[in-house]
Amino acid sequence: MKLSGWWLVSVYVTCFHPSLILAIKRIIVNYSSQNLSSVPPGLKPSTEDLDLSLNRIQTLSAKDFSTTPRLHFLNLSWNILENIDRDAFNSTPALEILDLSHNKLQNLSDQPYLLKTGRLQFVDLSSNMFSVMALGREFSTLKHLQWLGLSAKSISNQDFTYIANLTLKTLFINANSLQTYEENSLTEVHSEKAIIALSKSDLDIAVAKDVFAAFKEVEFTQPDSGMKVIQQIHRRGILRTVSLEISKVETTWEVLTSGVNTIFQSSIQQLSFSDLTMTKMEGGTLLSTSHIMDSFSTTRASVTEFIFNQKELYDFFINMPARNVSLTQTPIIFMTCPWTVSQIEVLDLSDCALTENVFSVDPDTECSTLTNLVKLVLRGNNLKLLRPLTSRIHLMESLQHIDLSQNTLTYSEEQGKCVWPPKVVQLDLSSNGFDQSVFKCLPDSIRILNLQSNRVTTVLSDLRVLDDLRVLDLMDNRLLDLPSCQAFPNLQKLSVRSNSINSPLPGALETCPHLEDLDLSRNSFICTCALREFAALIKDRATRPRGETLGLTLGHWPEGYRCSYPESWSNSLLEDFYLPEISCNAWILAITILIPTITLVVAISLICHRLDVPWYLKMMWKWTRAKHHAITSQRKTEDLEGLCFHAFVSYSQKNADWVKSQFLPKLEGDYGLRVCHHERDFIPGKTIIQNILRSIEQSRRCVFVLSSHFVQSEWCHYELYFANHQRVTRGMDSIILILLEPLPLYLIPSKYYQLKSMMSRRTYLEWPPEGAKQKLFWANLRAALQADLPSPSEREE
């Protein structure tokens, strides 16, 4: 299968140097699989990573990379390269990764272009058409080289002489096309690790002998089904290898168990299998050794048979004499309990298909032989109920670290009380289905708790106190508020990143006296008054010196803390959020509004009082009502027949001066109104009563000038009485009161009860002594009296 440039990146990261992580973050200019016959012209000077794999490029000229001085990564694998100009890389001084595998280069001793690539760290020349492995002198100039990939038909002594002065991290040899191999050819190479792609021929045995003698770390890929290379461990006098990895192997259960036994009888400390396929699940060999290995791991194992003794398989792995045992990415549904007290300290069973019945001996007996186990990883299985699972492991008395993440675990009180091992200090329950009930199923000794990506909405207040808890991770849950530390009095680090916390209460922080690190980022903060106090508190804590007792380190501050609402603050940094005290304190806001308002009202009242504004307003209102009344009560012409006067004026003789000097001249002289005045219009010879009745009947309105003298006049009383009687008879409001001077009701005699009634329920005009107000007075009076009466000549006709 053809390998892409991404494979190259992966190998580089895994095998020798972490700096390529920077290359991964950069953008690769990808010309892969474009059917190119040459390097495309016009490459940009900013190009750092270039993929030209899977094309038909045959030659590299001196000008092909002249425009790419910053080139760092170049993949030319799977082309038909036959010739590379010695100056092809003159303009690429930064080149560190070069893949020329799977081409048609023919002479390893003549690669002069490498003289211009002094910074190379990764070179892959495997799967070309090299006849011999003889490396040229130019390889000795690659002082920074760490990963070297080679292949040839023949490997002999002295082939690696020119790299004897180099110390590699990884040597990769593809032996698929190997035809001859001279013993001890690889002993001159200095490399920490050797990766050998075996040819499944007898030559593999000779190669394996030298590899075991020369390298500390060895990886064999695609060995034969009989795994003959493993048998060479005891046939070589010197065994330098301490770590052995075997990948992409298909073998029988008998061969596998036999080979593992062979390895355990050697000095190898680390053994791992990957992409292991087991067939013929019978005839296995039990492990019989007192040698305890550092680690044994198996990844992506599978069985081709459907019916076999699964217990034999499980027992083989769980009784492995190793301190670290790993069986991952393998579809096992159960794991047995060791027969005797196991030496396993770290057990990784992640990404399998285990249930909470794992390790169970029988319904009444739990596993009691994993007493040395310190770390247990059950990540990514089919675990569902937490309470039964704690029963499976509660006898593992040395257990301190437990990883149960990426399952579908839940807990409710109906499951019962949880029983944990006594020394658990770190518990990973992330990516499960827990709600807040999980806090009732925690070990007392817990120090570090990871509850990321669950369904916790709150932290209950009635929890059992966990004095030892120091770190709590609640990232990516459904919290609505910052949790209280009442149940975790010694908490030092808290993460509630990516929850639903909008307006956290500052009181929660006050319950965490030992909190040093807090991550509240990526919450949707509602920047209103409710958040104001909390925002001020965390800004204060975040800016204090680290040595202070209340100093607090905020994760992802300030960029991770932004407002989501209201619109005016949307996407603003919480660091910049500010609302004044007056905006949020109702009392201050009320006082701020009321004091100016009251002051303004008082000032306006004083000004109005000073300018007598109320009087003007009252008079304007009376004038408006009078005009409105005049319009709405307008009578027909026949209704005005028999009326001679607009008004009959009634007053006390002691107010005669005002009537004669003010009232009559204004109404008759200025406004042209006809006023019935008794001194002028009473008919001699008739009685006073007759004249009064006649005058009232012939007048449209009766105007009474009220004063303290008015209520003492007997004739005035008669006139008021007759006018009121006339008002009832006519059915129209014909009485107008003018208050010439203040007249309290208590000064009015009881016989004037009609007057009292009128003054209490109808408006009256007040005579203003100030000349400026008198115009409005006369306007009101005129509006009340104005009417189109027939002229005297018309009446005579």
C-alpha positions in Angstrom: 0.0 0.0 0.0 1.3 3.4 -0.9 2.2 5.8 1.9 1.2 9.4 2.0 3.0 12.4 3.3 0.9 12.3 6.4 2.4 8.9 7.2 5.8 10.5 7.1 4.8 13.2 9.5 3.3 10.5 11.9 6.5 8.4 11.8 8.7 11.4 12.4 6.7 12.5 15.5 6.6 9.0 16.9 10.1 7.9 16.2 12.5 10.6 17.0 11.8 14.2 17.5 8.9 16.2 18.9 9.8 19.4 17.1 7.8 18.3 14.1 4.7 19.2 16.0 5.4 22.7 14.7 5.4 21.4 11.2 2.0 19.8 11.7 0.6 23.1 12.7 1.8 24.7 9.5 0.0 24.2 6.2 1.5 21.7 3.8 1.6 22.8 0.2 0.1 19.7 -1.3 0.9 18.6 -4.9 0.4 14.9 -4.1 -1.2 12.7 -6.8 -1.2 15.4 -9.4 0.5 13.3 -12.2 3.4 15.8 -12.3 6.5 15.0 -14.3 8.6 17.7 -12.7 8.6 20.0 -9.7 6.0 22.7 -10.4 7.6 26.1 -11.2 6.9 29.3 -9.2 6.8 27.9 -5.7 6.4 30.7 -3.2 9.3 31.7 -1.0 7.2 31.2 2.1 6.8 27.5 1.4 8.0 25.5 4.4 6.3 22.1 3.9 5.9 20.6 0.4 4.3 17.3 -0.6 5.1 16.0 -4.1 4.5 12.3 -3.4 2.6 10.0 -5.8 3.6 11.7 -9.0 5.9 10.8 -12.0 8.9 13.1 -11.3 12.0 11.5 -12.7 14.7 14.2 -12.2 15.5 17.0 -9.8 17.4 19.9 -11.3 19.4 22.6 -9.6 16.7 25.2 -10.1 13.7 23.2 -8.9 13.9 24.6 -5.3 15.7 27.8 -5.9 12.7 29.9 -4.8 12.1 28.1 -1.5 14.8 29.1 1.0 12.5 28.3 4.0 11.7 24.7 2.9 11.7 22.5 6.0 9.7 19.4 4.9 9.9 17.7 1.5 8.1 14.5 0.5 9.1 13.0 -2.9 8.1 9.4 -2.1 6.4 7.2 -4.7 7.8 8.9 -7.8 10.2 7.6 -10.4 13.2 9.6 -9.4 16.4 8.4 -11.1 18.6 11.4 -10.9 19.1 14.2 -8.4 21.4 17.1 -9.3 24.1 17.6 -6.8 23.0 21.3 -6.4 19.3 20.5 -6.1 19.2 21.6 -2.5 21.6 24.5 -2.6 18.8 26.9 -1.9 17.2 25.0 0.9 19.5 25.4 4.0 16.6 24.8 6.4 15.6 21.4 5.1 15.3 18.9 7.9 12.9 16.2 6.6 13.4 14.5 3.3 11.5 11.5 2.0 12.9 9.9 -1.2 11.5 6.4 -0.5 9.8 4.3 -3.2 11.7 5.7 -6.2 14.3 4.4 -8.7 17.6 5.7 -7.2 20.3 3.2 -7.9 23.6 4.0 -6.1 23.7 4.6 -2.3 27.4 5.5 -2.5 26.7 8.3 -5.0 24.2 10.8 -3.4 26.2 14.1 -3.7 23.1 16.3 -3.2 23.3 15.3 0.5 26.5 17.5 0.9 24.2 20.5 0.7 21.7 19.3 3.4 23.7 19.6 6.6 20.6 20.2 8.8 18.8 17.0 7.8 17.3 15.1 10.7 15.1 12.7 8.8 16.1 10.9 5.6 14.2 8.0 4.0 15.8 6.3 1.1 14.1 2.9 1.5 12.4 1.0 -1.3 14.6 2.3 -4.1 16.7 0.2 -6.5 19.9 0.0 -4.6 21.9 -3.1 -5.2 24.2 -2.8 -2.2 23.9 -0.9 1.1 27.3 0.8 0.7 26.7 4.4 2.0 28.8 7.1 0.4 31.1 9.6 2.1 28.4 12.3 2.0 26.4 10.5 4.7 29.1 11.4 7.2 28.3 15.1 6.8 24.8 14.7 8.2 25.7 15.6 11.8 22.1 16.2 12.8 20.7 13.0 11.4 18.4 11.1 13.7 16.1 9.0 11.5 17.5 7.0 8.5 15.6 4.7 6.3 17.4 2.3 3.9 17.0 -0.8 1.8 19.1 -2.8 -0.6 19.5 -6.2 -2.2 22.8 -6.8 -0.4 24.1 -5.8 3.0 27.8 -6.4 3.8 30.4 -5.4 6.3 31.8 -1.9 5.9 28.5 -0.7 4.3 27.8 1.6 7.2 31.4 2.8 7.8 30.6 6.4 6.9 27.8 6.7 9.5 29.8 5.0 12.3 30.5 8.4 13.7 26.8 9.3 13.9 24.4 8.3 16.7 20.9 7.9 15.4 17.7 7.6 17.2 16.1 5.3 14.7 17.4 3.1 11.9 14.8 1.7 9.5 15.7 -1.1 7.1 13.2 -2.5 4.7 14.5 -6.0 4.1 11.7 -7.1 1.7 14.1 -7.1 -1.3 17.1 -8.4 0.7 19.0 -11.2 -1.1 22.3 -11.5 0.7 23.3 -10.5 4.2 26.8 -10.7 5.7 27.0 -11.5 9.4 27.9 -8.6 11.7 27.0 -6.0 9.1 24.8 -4.0 11.4 27.1 -4.0 14.4 28.9 -0.8 13.3 25.7 1.3 13.3 25.0 3.4 16.4 21.3 3.8 16.9 19.0 3.6 19.9 16.3 1.8 17.9 16.1 -0.4 14.9 13.0 -1.0 12.8 13.3 -4.0 10.5 10.6 -4.8 7.9 11.4 -8.5 7.6 11.4 -10.4 4.3 9.9 -13.7 5.7 13.0 -15.5 4.4 15.9 -17.3 6.1 17.8 -14.0 5.9 15.6 -12.7 8.7 17.3 -15.0 11.2 20.8 -13.6 10.4 19.5 -10.0 10.5 17.8 -10.7 13.8 21.0 -12.0 15.4 22.8 -8.8 14.7 19.9 -6.6 15.6 19.6 -8.2 19.0 23.3 -7.7 19.6 23.5 -4.1 18.4 20.4 -2.2 19.4 18.6 -1.5 22.7 15.2 -1.1 21.1 14.1 -3.4 18.3 10.9 -3.5 16.2 10.1 -6.3 13.8 7.3 -5.8 11.3 5.6 -8.6 9.3 7.6 -11.5 10.7 6.7 -15.0 9.5 3.9 -17.0 11.2 6.5 -19.1 13.0 8.2 -16.0 14.4 11.6 -17.5 13.8 13.4 -14.3 14.6 12.4 -14.7 18.3 14.3 -18.0 18.6 17.5 -16.1 17.8 17.4 -14.4 21.2 19.2 -17.4 22.8 21.4 -18.2 19.9 23.4 -15.1 20.1 26.0 -14.7 22.7 25.4 -11.0 23.3 21.9 -9.6 23.8 21.7 -5.8 24.0 18.0 -5.5 23.3 15.9 -4.5 26.3 12.7 -3.5 24.4 11.2 -5.6 21.6 8.1 -4.7 19.5 6.5 -7.1 17.0 3.9 -5.7 14.7 1.7 -6.9 11.8 2.0 -10.6 12.6 -0.3 -13.4 12.1 0.5 -16.6 14.0 -1.0 -19.5 15.9 -1.8 -19.5 19.6 0.8 -22.1 20.2 3.6 -20.2 18.4 2.6 -17.0 20.2 2.7 -18.5 23.7 5.9 -20.3 23.0 7.5 -17.2 21.6 6.4 -15.1 24.7 7.9 -17.8 26.9 11.2 -17.6 25.0 11.3 -13.8 25.4 10.5 -14.0 29.1 13.5 -16.3 29.6 15.8 -13.5 28.2 16.9 -10.2 29.6 14.4 -8.2 27.6 12.4 -5.9 29.8 9.7 -4.5 27.5 7.7 -6.6 25.0 4.8 -5.4 22.9 2.7 -6.7 20.1 0.6 -4.6 17.7 -1.8 -5.6 14.9 -1.6 -9.2 16.2 -3.8 -11.8 14.5 -4.1 -15.2 16.3 -5.2 -18.4 14.6 -5.7 -22.0 15.7 -6.5 -21.2 19.4 -5.2 -24.4 20.8 -2.0 -26.0 22.2 -1.0 -22.9 24.1 1.9 -22.9 26.5 1.6 -21.6 30.1 4.1 -19.1 31.2 6.8 -20.7 33.4 9.3 -18.2 34.5 10.4 -16.3 37.5 11.6 -13.4 35.4 9.4 -10.3 35.9 9.3 -8.0 32.9 8.9 -4.2 33.1 6.1 -4.1 30.6 4.0 -6.3 28.3 1.5 -4.7 25.8 -0.7 -5.9 23.1 -2.6 -3.5 20.8 -5.2 -4.3 18.1 -5.2 -8.1 18.7 -7.8 -10.3 17.0 -8.8 -13.9 16.8 -9.9 -15.5 13.6 -11.8 -18.4 15.2 -15.2 -17.9 16.7 -15.3 -20.9 19.1 -12.3 -21.3 21.4 -11.5 -21.3 25.1 -11.7 -17.6 25.9 -10.7 -18.2 29.5 -7.4 -19.6 28.4 -6.7 -16.4 26.4 -7.7 -14.1 29.3 -5.7 -16.2 31.9 -2.6 -16.0 29.7 -2.6 -12.2 29.6 -3.8 -11.5 33.2 -1.1 -13.9 34.7 1.6 -12.2 32.7 4.8 -11.7 35.0 5.1 -8.0 34.2 4.8 -4.8 36.2 2.9 -3.1 33.4 0.4 -5.0 31.4 -1.6 -3.5 28.5 -4.2 -5.1 26.3 -5.9 -2.3 24.3 -8.0 -1.8 21.2 -9.0 -5.4 21.4 -12.6 -6.7 21.4 -12.4 -8.7 24.7 -15.6 -8.8 26.8 -14.2 -10.1 30.0 -11.0 -10.4 32.0 -10.3 -13.1 34.6 -8.7 -12.7 38.0 -5.0 -13.8 38.4 -4.6 -17.3 39.9 -2.1 -16.0 42.5 -1.1 -12.7 43.9 -0.1 -10.7 40.8 3.0 -8.5 40.3 1.1 -6.2 38.0 1.3 -2.6 39.1 -0.2 -0.9 36.0 -3.0 -2.6 34.1 -4.4 -1.0 30.9 -7.5 -2.6 29.4 -8.7 0.5 27.4 -10.7 0.5 24.2 -12.0 -3.0 24.6 -15.6 -4.2 25.2 -15.5 -5.0 28.9 -18.5 -4.7 31.2 -18.7 -4.1 35.0 -18.4 -7.8 35.6 -14.7 -7.6 34.8 -12.4 -9.6 37.2 -15.4 -11.2 38.8 -14.7 -14.7 40.1 -18.3 -15.7 40.8 -21.4 -13.8 42.1 -20.3 -14.0 45.7 -16.5 -13.7 45.3 -14.5 -10.7 44.1 -10.9 -10.7 42.8 -8.4 -10.5 45.6 -5.1 -11.3 43.8 -4.5 -7.9 42.2 -3.3 -6.4 45.5 -0.2 -4.9 44.0 -2.1 -3.0 41.3 -1.5 0.8 41.6 -3.0 2.0 38.3 -6.1 0.6 36.5 -7.2 1.9 33.1 -10.6 0.8 31.8 -11.1 3.7 29.4 -13.4 3.3 26.4 -15.2 0.1 27.3 -18.8 -0.9 27.8 -19.1 0.0 31.5 -22.6 1.2 32.5 -23.1 1.0 36.3 -20.6 2.5 38.7 -21.7 0.8 42.0 -21.2 -2.8 40.7 -17.8 -1.8 39.2 -16.6 -0.5 42.6 -17.4 -4.0 44.1 -15.1 -5.6 41.4 -12.1 -3.6 42.4 -12.6 -2.8 46.1 -10.1 -5.6 47.2 -7.3 -4.0 45.2 -5.8 -2.5 48.3 -2.9 -0.7 46.6 -4.9 0.9 43.8 -4.4 4.6 43.6 -5.1 5.7 40.1 -8.3 4.7 38.2 -9.3 5.7 34.7 -13.0 4.9 33.9 -13.4 7.6 31.2 -15.1 7.3 27.8 -17.7 4.8 29.0 -21.5 5.2 29.6 -21.3 5.0 33.3 -24.1 6.3 35.5 -24.8 6.3 39.2 -28.0 6.6 41.3 -28.6 5.9 44.9 -30.8 3.0 43.9 -27.6 1.2 42.9 -26.5 1.1 46.5 -23.5 2.4 48.4 -20.2 2.4 46.6 -17.2 0.6 48.0 -13.8 1.8 46.9 -10.2 0.6 47.6 -8.8 2.5 50.5 -6.0 4.3 48.8 -7.6 5.8 45.6 -6.2 9.3 45.1 -6.9 9.9 41.4 -10.1 9.1 39.6 -11.0 9.8 36.0 -14.7 9.6 35.3 -14.7 11.9 32.3 -16.9 11.4 29.2 -19.6 9.3 30.9 -23.3 10.0 31.8 -23.0 11.1 35.4 -25.2 13.7 37.0 -24.7 15.3 40.4 -25.5 12.0 42.2 -22.0 10.9 41.4 -20.7 13.0 44.3 -22.3 10.5 46.6 -20.2 7.7 45.2 -16.6 8.9 45.6 -13.8 7.4 47.6 -12.9 9.3 50.8 -9.2 9.4 49.9 -9.7 11.0 46.5 -7.3 13.9 45.7 -7.7 14.4 42.0 -11.2 14.0 40.4 -11.9 14.4 36.7 -15.6 14.7 35.8 -15.2 16.3 32.3 -17.9 15.9 29.7 -20.7 14.6 32.0 -24.2 15.9 32.9 -23.6 17.6 36.2 -25.9 20.6 36.7 -25.0 21.4 40.3 -22.9 20.3 43.2 -25.1 19.1 46.1 -24.8 20.9 49.4 -25.4 17.8 51.6 -22.4 15.9 50.5 -20.0 14.0 52.6 -16.9 16.2 53.2 -13.9 15.2 51.1 -11.0 16.7 53.0 -8.3 15.3 50.7 -9.7 16.5 47.4 -7.3 19.0 45.8 -8.2 19.0 42.1 -11.7 19.0 40.6 -12.3 19.1 36.9 -15.9 19.8 35.9 -15.2 21.1 32.4 -17.9 20.6 29.7 -20.8 19.9 32.0 -24.1 21.6 32.5 -23.4 23.7 35.6 -25.5 26.8 36.1 -23.5 28.3 38.9 -20.1 28.1 40.4 -20.0 25.1 42.8 -19.5 25.7 46.5 -16.4 24.2 48.3 -18.3 23.3 51.5 -17.8 19.6 50.7 -14.2 20.2 49.5 -12.6 22.6 52.0 -9.1 22.0 50.8 -9.7 22.3 47.1 -6.8 24.0 45.3 -7.7 23.7 41.6 -11.1 23.9 40.0 -12.1 23.9 36.3 -15.6 24.7 35.2 -14.7 25.6 31.7 -17.3 25.3 29.0 -20.4 25.1 31.2 -23.7 27.1 31.3 -22.6 29.5 34.0 -24.1 33.0 33.2 -24.0 35.0 36.4 -21.9 33.2 39.1 -22.4 34.2 42.7 -19.3 35.6 44.4 -20.2 33.8 47.6 -19.1 30.5 46.1 -15.5 31.7 45.9 -15.6 32.7 49.6 -16.1 29.1 50.5 -12.9 28.1 48.8 -10.1 29.5 51.1 -7.3 27.4 49.6 -8.3 27.7 45.9 -5.2 28.7 43.8 -6.3 27.8 40.2 -9.7 28.5 38.7 -10.7 28.1 35.1 -14.1 29.7 34.3 -13.4 30.3 30.6 -15.8 29.6 27.7 -18.9 30.2 29.7 -21.7 32.4 28.4 -21.5 35.3 30.8 -24.5 37.6 31.0 -22.9 41.0 31.7 -25.6 42.7 33.8 -25.7 43.9 37.4 -25.9 40.3 38.6 -22.4 39.7 37.3 -20.9 43.0 38.4 -19.7 41.9 41.9 -18.3 38.6 40.7 -16.4 40.2 37.8 -14.9 42.7 40.2 -13.9 39.9 42.6 -12.2 37.7 40.0 -10.4 40.7 38.4 -9.1 41.6 41.9 -8.0 38.0 42.6 -6.4 37.6 39.2 -4.2 40.7 39.6 -3.0 40.0 43.1 0.6 38.8 43.5 0.9 35.0 43.5 2.4 35.0 47.0 -0.7 36.5 48.6 -3.1 34.2 50.4 -6.0 35.2 48.3 -4.1 35.3 45.0 -5.8 33.3 42.2 -4.6 32.0 38.9 -7.4 32.2 36.3 -7.0 29.7 33.4 -7.2 31.3 30.0 -7.6 34.8 31.5 -8.5 37.2 30.0 -9.2 35.9 26.4 -11.4 33.0 27.5 -13.8 35.2 29.5 -16.3 37.1 27.3 -19.8 38.5 27.6 -22.6 36.9 25.6 -25.4 39.3 26.6 -26.6 42.0 26.4 -25.9 43.1 22.8 -23.9 46.1 23.9 -21.4 43.9 25.7 -21.5 40.9 23.4 -18.1 39.3 22.8 -16.4 41.9 25.1 -13.8 40.8 27.5 -14.9 40.3 31.1 -11.8 42.2 32.0 -13.3 45.3 30.4 -16.8 44.9 31.8 -17.9 47.7 34.1 -21.2 49.1 35.3 -21.3 52.0 37.8 -22.8 51.5 41.2 -25.7 53.8 40.4 -26.8 51.5 37.6 -27.1 48.5 39.9 -28.1 49.9 43.3 -31.9 50.6 43.4 -31.6 52.8 46.5 -28.9 55.0 45.0 -30.7 55.1 41.7 -33.9 56.1 43.4 -32.2 58.8 45.5 -30.4 60.1 42.5 -33.6 60.4 40.6 -35.9 61.6 43.4 -33.7 64.3 44.9 -33.4 66.3 41.6 -37.0 65.6 40.9 -38.2 66.8 44.3 -35.9 69.8 44.0 -37.2 70.6 40.6 -40.8 70.2 41.8 -40.2 72.4 44.8 -38.4 75.1 42.7 -41.2 75.1 40.1 -43.8 75.3 42.9 -42.1 78.2 44.4 -41.8 79.9 41.1 -45.4 79.2 40.3 -46.4 80.5 43.7 -44.3 83.5 43.3 -45.8 84.2 39.9 -49.3 83.1 40.9 -49.3 80.5 38.2 -52.1 78.4 39.8 -54.4 81.4 39.6 -53.7 81.9 35.9 -54.2 78.2 35.3 -57.5 78.2 37.2 -58.7 81.2 35.3 -57.6 79.7 32.0 -59.5 76.6 32.9 -62.6 78.6 33.7 -62.3 80.5 30.5 -62.0 77.3 28.5 -65.0 75.8 30.2 -67.0 79.0 29.7 -66.2 79.0 26.0 -67.0 75.3 25.7 -70.3 75.8 27.6 -71.2 78.7 25.4 -70.7 76.6 22.3 -72.5 73.5 23.5 -75.4 75.3 25.1 -76.0 77.7 22.3 -79.8 78.4 22.0 -81.9 79.0 19.1 -83.0 82.5 18.2 -86.6 81.9 19.4 -85.2 80.8 22.8 -83.6 84.3 23.2 -86.9 86.1 22.5 -88.0 88.3 25.4 -84.4 88.7 26.7 -83.2 92.3 26.8 -80.0 92.1 28.8 -76.9 89.9 28.7 -76.8 90.0 32.5 -78.5 91.3 35.6 -76.1 92.4 38.2 -76.9 92.0 41.9 -74.6 93.5 44.5 -74.5 95.2 47.9 -74.8 98.9 47.9 -71.4 99.0 49.6 -69.8 97.5 46.5 -71.5 100.0 44.2 -68.3 101.9 43.5 -66.6 98.7 42.0 -69.7 98.0 39.9 -70.0 101.5 38.5 -66.2 102.1 38.0 -65.1 98.6 36.9 -68.0 96.3 36.0 -70.3 98.4 34.0 -67.8 100.4 32.0 -65.9 97.2 31.0 -68.9 95.1 30.0 -71.0 97.8 28.4 -68.3 100.2 27.2 -65.6 97.8 26.0 -67.5 94.6 25.2 -70.9 96.1 24.1 -72.9 93.9 26.4 -76.2 95.1 27.9 -76.3 94.9 31.7 -79.5 95.4 33.7 -78.6 97.8 36.5 -81.3 98.5 39.0 -80.4 102.2 39.4 -80.9 102.7 35.7 -83.2 100.0 34.5 -85.8 99.5 37.3 -89.2 101.0 36.2 -90.5 103.6 38.5 -93.9 103.0 40.1 -93.4 99.3 40.3 -92.5 97.5 43.5 -88.9 96.4 44.0 -90.0 92.8 43.9 -91.7 93.3 40.6 -88.7 95.1 39.2 -86.4 92.3 40.4 -88.5 89.6 38.9 -88.8 91.6 35.6 -85.1 92.2 35.4 -84.2 88.5 36.1 -86.8 87.3 33.5 -85.4 89.7 30.8 -81.7 88.8 31.5 -79.8 85.9 30.0 -77.5 85.6 33.1 -77.6 86.8 36.7 -74.2 88.0 38.0 -73.9 88.2 41.8 -71.0 90.2 43.2 -70.2 88.4 46.5 -68.6 90.0 49.5 -69.1 90.1 53.2 -71.6 93.0 52.6 -73.6 90.9 50.1 -74.6 88.3 52.6 -75.9 91.0 55.0 -78.2 92.6 52.4 -81.8 91.4 52.5 -82.5 92.5 48.9 -79.5 90.6 47.7 -80.9 87.5 49.4 -84.2 88.0 47.5 -82.5 88.5 44.2 -80.4 85.3 44.7 -83.5 83.4 45.7 -85.5 84.6 42.6 -82.5 84.0 40.3 -82.1 80.4 41.6 -85.9 79.8 41.1 -85.6 81.2 37.6 -82.7 78.8 36.9 -84.8 75.9 37.9 -87.8 77.1 35.8 -85.7 77.8 32.7 -83.7 74.6 33.0 -80.4 76.4 32.2 -77.4 77.5 34.3 -77.9 81.3 34.4 -76.1 82.2 37.6 -72.5 83.6 37.7 -70.8 84.3 41.0 -68.0 86.9 41.3 -66.1 86.8 44.5 -65.0 90.3 45.1 -63.1 89.5 48.3 -62.4 86.3 50.2 -65.7 84.9 51.7 -65.3 81.9 54.0 -68.4 79.7 54.2 -68.6 80.0 57.9 -69.3 83.8 57.5 -72.3 83.1 55.3 -75.6 83.2 57.3 -77.6 80.0 57.4 -80.4 81.5 55.5 -78.0 81.7 52.5 -77.9 78.0 52.4 -78.5 78.1 48.6 -75.4 80.3 48.3 -73.3 77.9 50.4 -74.5 75.1 48.1 -73.6 77.0 45.0 -70.1 78.0 46.2 -69.3 74.4 47.3 -70.3 72.8 44.0 -69.7 75.3 41.2 -66.8 77.4 40.2 -66.8 81.2 40.6 -64.8 84.1 39.4 -62.4 85.8 41.8 -61.6 89.5 41.3 -57.9 89.9 41.3 -56.6 93.1 42.7 -53.4 92.9 40.5 -53.9 94.7 37.2 -52.1 92.0 35.2 -54.6 89.4 36.1 -57.7 91.5 35.5 -57.6 91.0 31.7 -58.0 87.3 32.2 -60.8 87.9 34.6 -62.7 90.1 32.1 -62.1 87.5 29.4 -63.6 84.8 31.4 -66.6 86.9 32.3 -67.2 88.0 28.8 -67.0 84.4 27.6 -69.7 83.5 30.1 -72.0 86.4 29.1 -71.5 86.7 25.4 -74.6 85.9 23.3 -76.4 87.3 20.2 -79.4 88.9 21.8 -82.1 90.6 19.6 -81.6 94.4 19.4 -84.3 96.7 21.0 -85.5 97.7 17.5 -86.1 94.1 16.6 -88.1 93.5 19.8 -90.3 96.5 19.1 -91.1 95.2 15.7 
